[in-house]
Amino acid sequence: MEVLTSDKIFGGSFLLAPIGSQPQFTPEDLSDEAKAIGEAARDFMLGEVIPADEAIDKLDIELTKELLLKAGELGLLSIEIPEAYEGMDLDKKTTMVLLEEVGKQASFSVTYGAHTGIGTLPIVYFGTPEQKAKYLPLLGSGQKLAAYALTEAGSGSDAMGAKTTAVLDGDQWVLNGSKMWITNAGFADVFVVFAKVDGRKFSAFIVEKGDPGFTTGLEEHKLGIKGSSTRALSLDNCRIPKDRLLGEVGRGHRIAFGILTIGRFKLGAGCTGTAKVVLEYTIKYTGERHQFGKPLNAFGLIQAKLADMTTRVFVAEAMNFRTISYIDDRMQAVSWDQPDAAKRKLEIMDEFAMEASIAKVWGSEALFATADDAVQCFGGYGFSSEYPPEKIYRDNRINRIFEGTNEINRLIIAGTLFKKASSGALVLPKDTAAVPEAAGFTGPLAASRLAVELAKRLCCYTAATALDVCGQKLIENQEASARVADMLTEIYAMECGVVRASLMTANGHRWAALARDCADAYVNESWYKVQTNARLLLAEVLEGQPLDAALADLGALSGFVPQASSKLRGRIAQQVIEKGAYPIIQY
Ligand SMILES: Cc1cc2nc3c(=O)[nH]c(=O)nc-3n(C[C@H](O)[C@H](O)[C@H](O)COP(=O)(O)OP(=O)(O)OC[C@H]3O[C@@H](n4cnc5c(N)ncnc54)[C@H](O)[C@@H]3O)c2cc1C
């Protein structure tokens, strides 16, 4: 099969492309430079951050600042800052490697992400040359730390409902209002604050600690990530110089949402790093604890959990690197020297907004399931704060809430498909003919490859039917829309896993057999999720005979033959138990 080049790929196109026809960058393809950065980040985390876990979680702000300064000295804070401003300007694939490592301490990861990501990137993309020169070298070295202030007490998901105002008074902006839940607020020096100019035009400003009228509240008492600082901000006739406007008046939404799209990919990578740690200590514990005269990991139901945890990591890595590589390839072609570089780079990111939301929703829910499995494997000890699963269970809960809640991201995934279908960018075929044998699904992974094709057809047929009935109003039926989003998400996850396993098989990778088992085990369960969502979606928009007829049409698309799950999962568990960790490592 001819494989397209990455410049031919556009957002959502995976749904229509035959499996394997789109290029897929995998962790196995990482450059030596990316691996070296990953190693440096791992050494930093193992040497400095993980040993300080307890102190960090007691919210030792001075320690966190020191750690960030050390990270800055190692170049780990300037990864996305252009070289002209003393940054490393790493490609996005390398950034993902780094974020995976940093994800191994949840509070530090949130602090780090808020500083290097949502705090710093608005200035990278929208700052004037003067603003960049003033802030970026200091933010890149960790001498100054950043935060991003969008949310307010009355406006979270509905961010554009913000009430904070900005009025130009001579050569100063005067800001009034308050912000809520601001990560790093307890120590940040530079805050990107969103406010409405004249109460209407949503805009972004750079506010500095110490600006008159600017104060932060007390630390919030949170369920988890207790080592990250979260406070409210108050802007009471806060006066800042006129040149602290970021971007243009009335274009703040572009900054707020463009930056969040980038953050969603990153959150997926951070979740993967955490999941690896959880898997590792769960393997150890279930090997050491005995019940009924056997180690826990000798029992089939514990092995099934270890296998699921492994499979999720395998699929997550496949998903994270696939899309980011399309973005990276295009972004590399846009030099920061070009006058419209920021605009073009953000357009590339926007193109893959659906995949960014998929990575966020899937990654956060996969990690949540993994943390839950860990608690269960530890039994009563999993419920005790003396053992590690209790903390990760609490710490990772936030991932489903920030960077856009998973409900909002599901609506973005579905809404993007509906718009692309209506504009003709993605024409959804209502093709219920069985997948032709000529499609050549033979050999290893044949059943899983076929499942992906069937799932794509199920999704296209049912989403097209629902759009025929409801038109763009379909988005107003949120349950139906979430079913479309969940189908797209599972299809993408299955395909990324299966294609990665195929590539590893073709390249004779030493862990190819494990990779195939992971892909097959994932598809074994995931295919049924797509099928169920497809049927329930039809039931949302049809009834009576038309529903019966449409459900009957799906019959030709039910030809997936499952495998014995206990065999697949048993083999996966055996391998990770022997290795004592997730085995497919790159550096
Ligand atoms: C620890 C922490 C750190 C944070 N850090 C930052 C930060 O650094 N900067 C910042 O600006 N913000 C930050 N936030 C805020 C975070 O982004 C918001 O909490 C989040 O966007 C949700 O907003 P909300 O809390 O107001 O919930 P709401 O918007 O009130 O949502 C409540 C529930 O309703 C659902 N809901 C809302 N609207 C819809 C809809 N249209 N359709 C269906 N369901 C809907 C949501 O999905 C959610 O389940 C942080 C929050 C926390 C807890």
The ligand as an SDF file (V2000), in Angstrom:
LIG
                    3D

 53 58  0  0  0  0  0  0  0  0999 V2000
   -5.6720   22.3950   40.2010 C   0  0  0  0  0  0  0  0  0  0  0  0
   -6.1680   23.2980   39.1220 C   0  0  0  0  0  0  0  0  0  0  0  0
   -5.2940   24.0420   38.3680 C   0  0  0  0  0  0  0  0  0  0  0  0
   -5.7520   24.9170   37.3920 C   0  0  0  0  0  0  0  0  0  0  0  0
   -4.8620   25.7190   36.7230 N   0  0  0  0  0  0  0  0  0  0  0  0
   -5.3430   26.7100   35.9230 C   0  0  0  0  0  0  0  0  0  0  0  0
   -4.4610   27.6990   35.3770 C   0  0  0  0  0  0  0  0  0  0  0  0
   -3.2370   27.6460   35.5790 O   0  0  0  0  0  0  0  0  0  0  0  0
   -4.9860   28.6960   34.6380 N   0  0  0  0  0  0  0  0  0  0  0  0
   -6.3330   28.7840   34.3990 C   0  0  0  0  0  0  0  0  0  0  0  0
   -6.7390   29.7140   33.7180 O   0  0  0  0  0  0  0  0  0  0  0  0
   -7.1970   27.8580   34.8880 N   0  0  0  0  0  0  0  0  0  0  0  0
   -6.7390   26.8310   35.6500 C   0  0  0  0  0  0  0  0  0  0  0  0
   -7.6040   25.9190   36.1840 N   0  0  0  0  0  0  0  0  0  0  0  0
   -9.0200   26.0170   35.8830 C   0  0  0  0  0  0  0  0  0  0  0  0
   -9.5490   24.9040   35.0030 C   0  0  0  0  0  0  0  0  0  0  0  0
   -9.0900   25.0820   33.7030 O   0  0  0  0  0  0  0  0  0  0  0  0
  -11.0780   24.9050   35.1380 C   0  0  0  0  0  0  0  0  0  0  0  0
  -11.3700   24.3990   36.4270 O   0  0  0  0  0  0  0  0  0  0  0  0
  -11.7590   24.1020   34.0700 C   0  0  0  0  0  0  0  0  0  0  0  0
  -11.6380   24.7410   32.8320 O   0  0  0  0  0  0  0  0  0  0  0  0
  -13.2440   23.8770   34.3710 C   0  0  0  0  0  0  0  0  0  0  0  0
  -13.8770   25.0630   34.6930 O   0  0  0  0  0  0  0  0  0  0  0  0
  -14.7780   25.1410   36.0240 P   0  0  0  0  0  0  0  0  0  0  0  0
  -13.9770   24.6310   37.1410 O   0  0  0  0  0  0  0  0  0  0  0  0
  -15.3390   26.4930   36.1300 O   0  0  0  0  0  0  0  0  0  0  0  0
  -15.9470   24.0960   35.7640 O   0  0  0  0  0  0  0  0  0  0  0  0
  -17.2910   24.3670   34.9660 P   0  0  0  0  0  0  0  0  0  0  0  0
  -17.0130   25.0200   33.6820 O   0  0  0  0  0  0  0  0  0  0  0  0
  -18.2930   24.9920   35.8720 O   0  0  0  0  0  0  0  0  0  0  0  0
  -17.7380   22.8670   34.6590 O   0  0  0  0  0  0  0  0  0  0  0  0
  -18.3540   22.0180   35.6450 C   0  0  0  0  0  0  0  0  0  0  0  0
  -18.8130   20.7390   34.9330 C   0  0  0  0  0  0  0  0  0  0  0  0
  -19.7580   21.0750   33.9150 O   0  0  0  0  0  0  0  0  0  0  0  0
  -19.3070   20.6050   32.6590 C   0  0  0  0  0  0  0  0  0  0  0  0
  -19.6790   21.5760   31.6190 N   0  0  0  0  0  0  0  0  0  0  0  0
  -19.4390   22.9050   31.5730 C   0  0  0  0  0  0  0  0  0  0  0  0
  -19.8790   23.4240   30.4270 N   0  0  0  0  0  0  0  0  0  0  0  0
  -20.4290   22.4150   29.7370 C   0  0  0  0  0  0  0  0  0  0  0  0
  -21.0280   22.3080   28.4560 C   0  0  0  0  0  0  0  0  0  0  0  0
  -21.1570   23.3330   27.6250 N   0  0  0  0  0  0  0  0  0  0  0  0
  -21.4690   21.1140   28.0650 N   0  0  0  0  0  0  0  0  0  0  0  0
  -21.3280   20.0270   28.8570 C   0  0  0  0  0  0  0  0  0  0  0  0
  -20.7500   20.0560   30.0530 N   0  0  0  0  0  0  0  0  0  0  0  0
  -20.2960   21.2380   30.4890 C   0  0  0  0  0  0  0  0  0  0  0  0
  -17.8030   20.4840   32.7790 C   0  0  0  0  0  0  0  0  0  0  0  0
  -17.2750   19.5600   31.8420 O   0  0  0  0  0  0  0  0  0  0  0  0
  -17.6660   20.0170   34.2170 C   0  0  0  0  0  0  0  0  0  0  0  0
  -17.8600   18.6490   34.2870 O   0  0  0  0  0  0  0  0  0  0  0  0
   -7.1500   25.0060   37.1340 C   0  0  0  0  0  0  0  0  0  0  0  0
   -8.0420   24.2190   37.8800 C   0  0  0  0  0  0  0  0  0  0  0  0
   -7.5730   23.3960   38.8690 C   0  0  0  0  0  0  0  0  0  0  0  0
   -8.5690   22.6110   39.6700 C   0  0  0  0  0  0  0  0  0  0  0  0
  1  2  1  0
  2  3  1  0
  2 52  2  0
  3  4  2  0
  4  5  1  0
  4 50  1  0
  5  6  2  0
  6  7  1  0
  6 13  1  0
  7  8  2  0
  7  9  1  0
  9 10  1  0
 10 11  2  0
 10 12  1  0
 12 13  2  0
 13 14  1  0
 14 15  1  0
 14 50  1  0
 15 16  1  0
 16 17  1  0
 16 18  1  0
 18 19  1  0
 18 20  1  0
 20 21  1  0
 20 22  1  0
 22 23  1  0
 23 24  1  0
 24 25  2  0
 24 26  1  0
 24 27  1  0
 27 28  1  0
 28 29  2  0
 28 30  1  0
 28 31  1  0
 31 32  1  0
 32 33  1  0
 33 34  1  0
 33 48  1  0
 34 35  1  0
 35 36  1  0
 35 46  1  0
 36 37  1  0
 36 45  1  0
 37 38  2  0
 38 39  1  0
 39 40  1  0
 39 45  2  0
 40 41  1  0
 40 42  2  0
 42 43  1  0
 43 44  2  0
 44 45  1  0
 46 47  1  0
 46 48  1  0
 48 49  1  0
 50 51  2  0
 51 52  1  0
 52 53  1  0
M  END
$$$$
